Amino acid sequence: MKMNVGQTIEIIYQDKTGKITQRKIEVVGIRDGRIRATCLTTGAPRVFLVSSILSWQQEPQKRHA
């Protein structure tokens, strides 16, 4: 899993209760198997366990003409 600080990604995540959600996040930091991020839906800071991310996709970069 290769992602960078500042990158926007979309994840499918399973929380500790087993609930699966899809979120668009902006990565703030990656350390010790955790991703600190801002949830772009709520604007709230979140921490995600890398081991609980079921799928992820990098958002395409916007092109400037």
Secondary structure, 3 states (H helix, E strand, C coil): CCCCCCCEEEEEEECCCCCEEEEEEEEEEEECCEEEEEECCCCCEEEEEHHHEEEEEECCCCCCC
